[in-house]
Amino acid sequence: MNRDEILYYLTEADDDSALFRRADEVRRRYCGNDVHVRGIIEFSNYCCRNCRYCGLRRDNVNVVRYRMSSDEIVAHAIEIASYGVKTIVLQSGDDFFYTQSIMCVIIEEIKRKTDVAITLSVGERPFDDYRAFRSAGADRYLLKHETASDKLYEQLHPQQTLEQRLRILEYLRKIGFQIGTGNIDGLPGQTVDDLRADIDFLRDLDSEMASVGLFIPQHDTPLAHYPSGDVALALRAMALVRIATKNSYMPVTTAIVTVDSSDGLQKGLQAGANVIMPDFTPDRYRKDYTIYDNKMQITLEATYGAIKGEQRHIAQDRGDSLKW
């Protein structure tokens, strides 16, 4: 798909059905009909970063902070595995309370007691940490690039650079991680050319997982007064990413389900997604993982219902890289 086609579907297309059919055909050809279920544990909402759109940002004094203990995390992972979930996603803010050694023990214990794949989503860390996490048994690393625009990235992420984030992604791949990344559609200041650049970036990086998120404001952030992104545009972007990346795993992001709570899962699957990530964070913590307002919980029941409704199959394997 060339630049003009991408821009057409992002700006001018009146009927999305042809685009979604094409994305679905690509998904079926390169990924099959399985939908992979990956269970998330949001184990800490502390963060040392100050991203302008995120409710977990360091300067937000109103969020109730929490940290799960190592034992809690491991026990919860074992419980999730007992439901037949094949991948555990350990997600947090950039929280260095969890040192390299603490994280390695958590990874090793989960690996010893289950047969799941482990995806880490714990932000920017020293390169030595990444190597240690991989050696401990972590399989995948999710680090979203958020936007392929250097200017917009630096406006939204004080004291961080897109260059460093891309350097980390390349290093993660080099040391053997299956990598995941993705953007946020609808960011304040984002242009259509920025969205096209995101699609080009995801195609060129050819990561094992590629996601399309959606900006939703959080009331305690500098971007609180901006409107949410357009879910219809995000779904078109998902379809374009599926066509561009062919066999990358692509989730229906929670943000899309938050904005379209009735049909978001189904629409995401129709747009080329082949992953759903139900949230297993314990209730007493989940309410405080306020990256944006009114964040929905994707449940295992809703996940299975959406898969069945689209006449797709629940994957029985771990969902390792289709790039090999």
Stockholm file with secondary structure:
# STOCKHOLM 1.0

chainA/1-324         MNRDEILYYLTEADDDSALFRRADEVRRRYCGNDVHVRGIIEFSNYCCRNCRYCGLRRDNVNVVRYRMSSDEIVAHAIEIASYGVKTIVLQSGDDFFYTQSIMCVIIEEIKRKTDVAITLSVGERPFDDYRAFRSAGADRYLLKHETASDKLYEQLHPQQTLEQRLRILEYLRKIGFQIGTGNIDGLPGQTVDDLRADIDFLRDLDSEMASVGLFIPQHDTPLAHYPSGDVALALRAMALVRIATKNSYMPVTTAIVTVDSSDGLQKGLQAGANVIMPDFTPDRYRKDYTIYDNKMQITLEATYGAIKGEQRHIAQDRGDSLKW
#=GR chainA/1-324 SS CCHHHHHHHHHTCSCCHHHHHHHHHHHHHHHCSEEEEEEEEEEECCCSCCCTTCTTCTTCCSSCCCBCCHHHHHHHHHHHHHTTCCEEEEEESSCTTSCHHHHHHHHHHHHHHCCCEEEEECCCCCHHHHHHHHHHTCCEEECCCBCSCHHHHHHHSTTCCHHHHHHHHHHHHHTTCEEEEEEEETCTTCCHHHHHHHHHHHHHHTCSEEEEEECCCCTTSTTTTSCCCCHHHHHHHHHHHHHHHSSCBCEECHHHHHHSTTTHHHHHHHTTCCEECCBCCCHHHHTTCCSSTTCCCCCHHHHHHHHHHTTCEECCSCCCCSCC
#=GC SS_cons         CCHHHHHHHHHTCSCCHHHHHHHHHHHHHHHCSEEEEEEEEEEECCCSCCCTTCTTCTTCCSSCCCBCCHHHHHHHHHHHHHTTCCEEEEEESSCTTSCHHHHHHHHHHHHHHCCCEEEEECCCCCHHHHHHHHHHTCCEEECCCBCSCHHHHHHHSTTCCHHHHHHHHHHHHHTTCEEEEEEEETCTTCCHHHHHHHHHHHHHHTCSEEEEEECCCCTTSTTTTSCCCCHHHHHHHHHHHHHHHSSCBCEECHHHHHHSTTTHHHHHHHTTCCEECCBCCCHHHHTTCCSSTTCCCCCHHHHHHHHHHTTCEECCSCCCCSCC
//
